[in-house]
Amino acid sequence: MKKLSARRRHPLAAVVVLLLALAATGGLYSAFAPASKAQADETAQSLTIEQGKKLYSVGCASCHGTGGQGSSDGPSLVGVGAAAVDFQVGTGRMPAATSQGAQAPRKKPVYTQAQIDLLAAYVASLGAGPQVPTGEQYSPEGADISKGGELFRTNCAQCHNFTGKGGALTEGKYAPTLEGVDPKHMYEAMLTGPQNMPSFPDTTLSEKNKKDIIAYLNAVDSDKTENPGGLELGGLGPVTEGLFAWIFGLGALIAVAVWVAARTAKAKKS
């Protein structure tokens, strides 16, 4: 008891008691306090990735490998990013059909958007890549349609036609029509370069450039605007229309002239 009383009177006794109290308080708080927001977000993200992995194992691993490393039947998905998954699966190109042609066509999606988000989260966890764009990024509102047309004719018309009607490529491949395509998928296609298309990252085409191109394609979409020139002839422009008029118009005049000459010669013989 004398020793205990002596320790209580020690100059550092109060400091030791305070430190022990703080340690006990901190330990109890850590044990019973709710998890922080960062921890909760991290847990939710881990759960999302785990759910995405389950979907991937069932629908994608047979071609792309169990860890997304790729195989003889499908390319590696490491580093392609969430945007590539959202585009390919969201447009129905993936999963690919059993009998594949030169390229995967657009078709009705197999997965819901919620499932696509899970798959995208898992693939994004395999390696850094382009993220799914936000609505503000791909919305054509306030974009420059004229500038978008100029950019599209410079970078895209060689394959997709001047008004996005699509066109043939080599060895059975083709540039698909852009009519009725969701603006988000247009943005993702430019960002990731699916199949035969080159990619246009923000260093090549800025976010504003992509918005301008999307606005242009919306403006020329035949489902949304009426063509004031009448029959569009594939949307190839005045050269095609002029050639059509020249061939068929002049051809008709020549046919009429030949017919008149033949009738006149026959009349003279009579």
Rosetta blueprint (number, residue, H / E / L):
1 M L
2 K H
3 K H
4 L H
5 S H
6 A H
7 R H
8 R H
9 R L
10 H L
11 P L
12 L L
13 A H
14 A H
15 V H
16 V H
17 V H
18 L H
19 L H
20 L H
21 A H
22 L H
23 A H
24 A H
25 T H
26 G H
27 G H
28 L H
29 Y H
30 S H
31 A H
32 F H
33 A L
34 P L
35 A L
36 S L
37 K H
38 A H
39 Q H
40 A H
41 D H
42 E H
43 T H
44 A H
45 Q H
46 S H
47 L H
48 T H
49 I H
50 E H
51 Q H
52 G H
53 K H
54 K H
55 L H
56 Y H
57 S H
58 V H
59 G H
60 C L
61 A H
62 S H
63 C H
64 H H
65 G L
66 T L
67 G L
68 G L
69 Q L
70 G L
71 S E
72 S L
73 D L
74 G E
75 P L
76 S L
77 L L
78 V L
79 G L
80 V L
81 G H
82 A H
83 A H
84 A H
85 V H
86 D H
87 F H
88 Q H
89 V H
90 G H
91 T L
92 G L
93 R L
94 M L
95 P L
96 A L
97 A L
98 T L
99 S L
100 Q L
101 G L
102 A L
103 Q L
104 A L
105 P L
106 R L
107 K L
108 K L
109 P L
110 V L
111 Y L
112 T L
113 Q H
114 A H
115 Q H
116 I H
117 D H
118 L H
119 L H
120 A H
121 A H
122 Y H
123 V H
124 A H
125 S H
126 L H
127 G L
128 A L
129 G L
130 P L
131 Q L
132 V L
133 P L
134 T L
135 G H
136 E H
137 Q H
138 Y H
139 S L
140 P L
141 E L
142 G L
143 A L
144 D L
145 I H
146 S H
147 K H
148 G H
149 G H
150 E H
151 L H
152 F H
153 R H
154 T H
155 N H
156 C L
157 A H
158 Q H
159 C H
160 H H
161 N L
162 F L
163 T L
164 G L
165 K L
166 G L
167 G E
168 A E
169 L L
170 T L
171 E L
172 G L
173 K L
174 Y E
175 A E
176 P L
177 T L
178 L L
179 E L
180 G L
181 V L
182 D L
183 P H
184 K H
185 H H
186 M H
187 Y H
188 E H
189 A H
190 M H
191 L H
192 T H
193 G L
194 P L
195 Q L
196 N L
197 M L
198 P L
199 S L
200 F L
201 P L
202 D L
203 T L
204 T L
205 L L
206 S L
207 E H
208 K H
209 N H
210 K H
211 K H
212 D H
213 I H
214 I H
215 A H
216 Y H
217 L H
218 N H
219 A H
220 V H
221 D L
222 S L
223 D L
224 K L
225 T L
226 E L
227 N L
228 P L
229 G L
230 G L
231 L L
232 E L
233 L H
234 G H
235 G H
236 L L
237 G L
238 P H
239 V H
240 T H
241 E H
242 G H
243 L H
244 F H
245 A H
246 W H
247 I H
248 F H
249 G H
250 L H
251 G H
252 A H
253 L H
254 I H
255 A H
256 V H
257 A H
258 V H
259 W H
260 V H
261 A H
262 A H
263 R H
264 T H
265 A H
266 K H
267 A H
268 K H
269 K H
270 S L
